[in-house]
Every structure is written in C-alpha cells, then in structure tokens.
Amino acid sequence: MLKVQEIRELIKLIDQSTIDEFTYETNGTTVTMKKSTATKVSEPQLTEIIEKSQAIETENKPNAVVEVEKNIQTAENAQEQVQAQVNYDAEIVSPMVGTFYRAPNPESDPFVSVGTSVSSETTVCIVEAMKLFNEIEAEVSGEIVEILVKDGELVEYGQPLFRVKSM
C-alpha cells in the first residue's frame, strides 16, 4: 500500500513536470493522476485529500487503496469544476467600502442583470458610502455572466461585484 508521503511526492513530481496524465502501479495498488494546464487543484483541496488519506492509513482499512483512488478522483472533479466556473474575462470590483444596490431605488428595475450587455460607461450598480450614493460604471465591455453580491449587502474595497465575458 502507498504511504501518504509517497503520494505527496508523486503529486509534487507530476505537478512540477509537463506530464498531463500519470498512472503508478505497485503491489496491486494503482494511482492515476491527471492535471490540466489551465488550473490546478487548490492547496486547501490538496490538504483535505492528504488528510483523508492519512485518516484511512491510520485506520488500516482493507479498502484503503480504493479510498485513496476515490480521493484522487474527487480532486480531479474539483479541478474540472474550477475550470468550468472560469467562464468570464473580467470582474467589476467595488471601488470603496459601502452598501451595494442593484437599482437606483427600491421601485426601479436593476441597472443590469445576467445577460445584459455593458460598455465601459454603463452604470451597473450603486455603492452607498457615508450617505453618498456612488454610481459604479462597468469600465469593461461585454456581457454580465454573474452577479456576485446581493442587493443591500455590505461590500469591501476591491470585492468582485460582477463577472463579465468579453464579446
């Protein structure tokens, strides 16, 4: 059975190499690793997988190999989900701390919705700071693909508000 340290070393070696897919077999144990050049599994996800593998190893489960392979498959699925989520070219961020509003007043329609085309001068929202209502412009051209903040929510400086796909 592979030890956690051996799995870590394999992951590091594959990560540092240009190899996209790797299969390792020893003593009836098979480990398959695949990577994408666009995005990698994040450090927290990798840490979680290693912790699960350590727990399996310490419990001496007879199906430990199967469990490790499932954890590696989970990491690959997480990586694919991250890739699928990257469906935008730019983010519109808050230029200040304040309260986010999608519309000029509660009775009005929102400035933009998912699917709305915007230009760099298009007002996309209002951020209220110290009783001043600041209209925020897109500063990019494209189509709104995701709204990341709820109406009335507090936002921080630099916090992403919208995701935009260039057309």
Order of alpha helices (4+ residues) and beta strands (2+ residues): alpha-beta-beta-alpha-alpha-beta-beta-beta-beta-beta-beta-beta-beta
